[in-house]
Amino acid sequence: MKLILIILLFPFFIFGQKNRSATLAEYMQAQVDINNFSGTVLVSKDGHVLLKKAYGLADYEWNIKNTIDTKFQLASVTKQFTATAILLLIEKGKLSLDDKLSKFLPDYPRADSVTIHMLLSHTSGLAMGFKEIAVSSMDKDSAYAKIKKMPYEFSPGTKSGYSNIGYYLLAKIIEKVSGEKYAAFLKKNIFEKAGMKNTDVSNNESIVEKKAKAYYHTENGLIHNPYINWEINVGHDGVYSTVEDLALWDKALYGTGILSAQMKKLMFTPYGTENWGYGFIINPFYNHGHQLIAHDGGFFGTMTSFNRFTDDKLFVTVLSNNESFSYIISYGLSAIALGKEVELPYKHHRIEIDPSLYDQYVGTYDKITILKTDGKLYFNSTEMELIPESKTKFFRADNHDRTIEFIPDSKGLYNSIILTKGGVKEVIRRNK
């Protein structure tokens, strides 16, 4: 009887998958047509690929299209591989989570106060850092000397604060403890074991086939990303990959062929005040109420998103080389895959309305503050203007896929908003 039921339900399951795949494809095509998305996307559920497609150009000068096997810089999605390498060294008994930074880099300021755990979980107090250093031509020693001068943001271990410097230092520790170059250790112990043949660590010499160039937005349109010093910009960044290789990595994380169950438990546990695991964030606010292990990345044209909805066996990754909002697109794609209604991207047009209407909208809605200054409406600060497309609906100047609509109640008072991100709608009420 049970077998008969499965056979009867199977066609409906296939239909549901096909219908969802069509919606995902429609959503992405709208991202291309409306928002000029360039990159690759992969969505899979229960081992079945729902969407796997490339869009836009890998090289704007030569009009070369992105393909599924185009390689993209991962930016901060790199951090999970750095964290994995550290956990592998811990499992081999070569270091401990309680080891102090001073054991490996004794010349680093306050190194006796910082542990490996703090570096992994963004609780070290080390600064975000790096942008100016990453685009410089200085050598490794000069960069390290400059980084050592950067002050701590807070006392180590007292709270959470995202830090690129912490993961840069972890890469140095990997090399010191293993006796191997960071790139060689990752390739041998992670990428090759997971079957990730199109994944490696960038350097400034190697010619990499099918690697996308990156472009970022300015007031004058897209321009080339600047020179990035990959001798220095490592640990927190540096890995490049494809969506198919990242799907292999997602699959590997369900097994124990690379990391043991004990090490994965440590990696996927939230720590501190911001729910950072090791190389991942655990159940961030964009999890749709489902168990999510994720990380995004962004650096000079590169925008990436890596999302594992582990209870649903749903994997969503978006890699972009023209600064498309991959994390917002992933949010929309995952909502569709989870069966939620999602609004397709559309062209937004500014209209002129009476600014006195804004007085009804000003206030705090949960953690969102709506401000009015000089006849304009703003989202949380005067750096984020809200542009009217109707008397009650506005889109954000920085990202047209994020809108706010003010909803009147039975008395005509505006005590709630519909916040839309990547087409996903959420009703938020005004604070009393």
N, C-alpha and C positions, 0 to 999 in steps of 0.2 A: 504493500500500500504506500509506504514511504517513497519507494523508487518511482511508482506511478506518479505521485505528487510532484516529485522533482522533474520528471519528464514533462509533465503538463505545464509546470511553471517556467521551464527553460526557455521556450520561445518568447515569453513575456520579458524575461531577463535580458535576452539578446536585443529585443525591441527597445527596452529601456536604455540599454547601453548605446545603441545606434542613435536614438533620439537625443541623448545627452551629448554624444559626440557631435551631432549636427549643431546643437546649441553652442557648444564650445567653439566650434569652427566659425560660426556666425559672429560670436563675440570677438574672436581674434581678428577676423576680417574687418570688423568695425574699428578695432584698435589700429589697424593698418590704415584704413581709409580716412579715419577722423584724426587720429593722433600720430600718424606716421611711425608706427612701431617698426623697429628693425631688430631682428634677432631670431631666436629659436625658442620653441615651447614644447614641453612634454607633460602630458597628464595621463596617469594610469591609476586604475583602481582594481584591487583584487587580482593583480597580475595582468590585466587586460589594458592595452593602450587605448585611451579614448581620443587623444589628440597628440600628434607628433608632426610638427610642421615648422618650416623655416620661412621667414619673411624679410623683405628689405634687402639691403646691400651690405656685403662684407667689405667692399672697397668702393667708395663713391667716385674716385677719379676714373677707375676702369670699368665702372658699372657692373661689378661682379656680384652676383647674388649670394646671399647666405644660403647654405644647405644644412641638412640635418647634422652632417659631420663637421660643420664649421666650428672652430675652437674659439672660445671666448675667455678673456680674463675673468676670474671669479671674484676679484676684490675680497671683501671680508668673508665670503663663503669659504675662503682658504682656511680660516681659523679652526674649523672642525678637523681638518687634516693635521694641523699642528697639535691640537689637543689629542688626537688619536695617537700620534707619534709619542707624545709624553706618556700617555697611558700604557703604551707598549713597553716603554723603558721602565715604567713602574712595575709592570707585570714580570719583567725580566730581573727585577731586583736591583736595577742600576740607579734608581732614585726613589724618593718617597714624596707623597703629597705634603708632608710636614717639613721637608727639607727647606732650608732658608736660601734665599737668593745669594747670600754671601758665600755659600758653599761652592758656587759655580762662578760667580762674578763678584769677588770680594771687594773690588774697587767701586762698586755701584753705591751711590748714596743711600743710606738707611737700609742696606741690603739685609741686615739682621732682623728687620721688622717684617719682611715680606716672605711669604711661603709660596711654593709651587701651586698649592690650592688657590691662593689669592690671585696669582697671575692667571690661572685658568678661568676663574669665576668672576673676573672683573671686580674684585674687592681689594685690590692692592693699593689703590689711591694714586697709581701712576696716571699721568695725563693721557688724554686722547692722542695728541701729538701727531707728527709725521708729515703733514701735507707739504710744507716747504722743503723738508729734508728729502722727501721721495723724488722731487723733481730737480734736485741739485746734482752736480757732477762730483761731489766730494767722495773720497774713498771711505772704506768701511771704518777705519780707525777714527777719522775725523767726524763721521756721522755718530759713532758711539760716544765720542767725547762731547758732542753737542747735546745728544739725548740725555747724558748724565747731568747736564746742567738744568734740565727742565724740572721745575718744582712739582712736588706731589700735590694732588688736588684735595686730598684728605688723609687723615691718619690711617695707615694700612689696617684693613680688617674691620673698620668701623661702619662702612656702608658700601654701596655699589656705585661704580662709575666706569662706563665703557672705556677701554684703553687699548689702542693699537700698540703702544709701547710695550705693554705687558706681553703681547704675543710675539713681538719682535725679540724680546729677551728670551722667550721660550724657545724660539728657533735657534738662538745662540747656545742655549743649554742643550738642545738636542744634538748639536754638532759637538759640543764639548764632551758630553757623556757617551755618545755612540762612537765618536772618532770618525764619523762620516760627514760629508756635506749634507746639508738639510735636504736638497733636491734628491740626492742619491738614496737617503734613508727613506723618504716618502715613496719613491718609485719602487724600491725593493720590498718594503714592508707593507705598503698599502695599495698603490695603484696596480702593480703586477698581480697581487693576490686577488684583487677584486675584478681583474680582467679589463681594467681601464686603460686601453691601449692608446687613447687619444688625450691623455691627461699627463701633465708634467708641470715643472716649475720654470717660470720665465727667467731668462738672462738677457744680457744686452748684446750677445754675439750670435746665438743660434738662429738659423732660418727655420721657421716653423711652418710647415705646409698647412694650408687651409685655415690660417688664423685670421680672424676678423680684425680690421683696423677699428679704432675707437674714435668717436666724434662727440663733442659736447656743445651745448647751446650757449650762445652769447646773444647780445642785443642785435648783432648783425647776422644771426643764423648759426648753423653748425660750422665748427672748425675742428681741425685736428687736435687730438689730445696732445699735451706736451710730452717731451722726453721724460721717461720714468726710469730711475736708476734701480734696476732689479737686483743689483748687488746689495742694496740697502733695504729696499721695500719688500721685505720678506717676513714670513711668519704670520703676520696679520693679513697679508696679501701675497700675490705672486703665482698662485696656481692657476693654470688655464685648463679648460675641459670642454666637453660637449654635453648636450642634454642626455644622450644615450649612455655616456659614461657615468653621469650623475645618477641615472636610474639604476645602473649596476651597483653604485655605491649605496644607494638606498636599500637595495636588495641585500647587500652584504651586511648592513647594519641590523637586519632581522636575524642574522645567523651569528655564529661564534667563530667563523673561520679567520677573522682578523682580531676582533676584540672579544674577550670572554664576557660571559653574562655579568660577572662582578664589575668589570671595567665599564661596561655599558651602563650599568646601574649608576655608577659614579658620574658618568658623562651626562646622563639624562635626568639627574636630580637638580631641581632648582635651588640656587643658593642666593644669599643676600637679599636685598630689597627690590631687585629688578628681575628675579626669576632666571638669572643666567645659569645655565649648566656649563659644561666644558665644551666650548666651541659652538654652542647652540643656545637659543633662548627657549624656555619651556613654557608652553601655554601662554603666548603673548596675547594682547587684547584682540588681535585679529584672527583668533582661532575658531570663530563661529560656534563656540560652545563645545568643540570637539578636542580631544587630546592632540596637541600639535607640538612637534619638535622642529624648529626652523632656524634659519639665519638668512639675512639679506646682505647685499653688498653694493657699494657704489664708489666710483673713483674716476673722475675725468672721462665721462662718456660711457664707462662701464656701469651697468646696473644689473644686478642679479638677485634671484630669489630662489630659495631651496626650502621646500615645505613637506614634512612627513606627518600626515594625519594617521597615527599608528593604529588606533582602534578601528579605523575605517579602511586600513590598507590603501590609503589614497596618497599618491605622490604627485606634487606639482612643482615644476621648475621652469623659470623664465630667465633667459639670458639675453641681454641687449647690448648693442655697441653704439647706440646713438642717444643714450641717456633717457630712454623711455622708462616710465615708472613701473619697473618690473614687479615691485612689491605690491603695488595697487592692482596690477593686472593679475597677479597670482591670487590676490584676495577675491577678485571676481570669478576667476576660473575655478577656484576651490569651492566657492558658493554654488556655482552651477553643478559641479560634480557631486556636491552633497544634496542636490535637489532643491536648492533655493531659487526664488525668482530673482533675476538680475536684469537691470536696465542696460540696454546696449549703448555704447558711446554715441553721441550725436554732436552736431555742430552747435556751439553756444553763441548767441549774439547779444551784445550789450544793448539795452534800451535805456532811454532817459526817463527817470521817474522823480517824483517830488521827494527830496531828501527828508522832509518832515515825517514821512512814513516810517523812517528808520527809528524814530523815538519809541515806537511800539515794540520794536524787535530787540532793543538793547537790553542786556541782562546776562545772567549765567545759567547755562543749561548743562547740568552735571559738571563736567570739567571744561566745558567750552564757554568762553566769554565773548559775547558780541559787543563790539565797541562802535561808537560813532564819533568821528573827528573830522572837522572841517567839511561837513556835508557828505562824508563817505562812511561806508560801513566796513568793519574789519573783523577778522577771525583771530581771536586771542591776543593779537598785538597789531600795531599800526604798520607792521611789515607785511601783513597778509590781507590785502584788500579783497572784499567780496563784491563782485560785479553783477548788477541786476540783469536778469533775462526776462523777468516779469515783476509785477509789484510785490510778489512774495517769494520768488525763487532767485537764488544767487549762485554763481560759480566762483571758485577760488582762482585768483589771477595766476597762481603758480602751477595749478593743475586743474584742468577743466573737467577731469573725471571725478572731482570732489565738489559736491553741491550742497546747499542748505536751503530748505524750503520752510517758511514760517507758516504754521497751521493755526487758524483761529478756532476757538472753542464756541460753544453755543451762545456765549455772551459777546462774541466778537473779539475776545482777548487772545493775544498770541502767547500761549503758555507752553507750546511744544514746537519742536522742529523735526523735520525729516532730514537726517544727515545721510548723504549718499557718497560712498567711496567705491570707485571701480564698478559702479552699477548696483552695489549692495546697499539696501536701505535700512535705516535704523531710526526708530522714533525715540527722541530724547526730550524729557520734560524740563521746563524751567524750574530752577531751584526756588523753594519758598523762602 
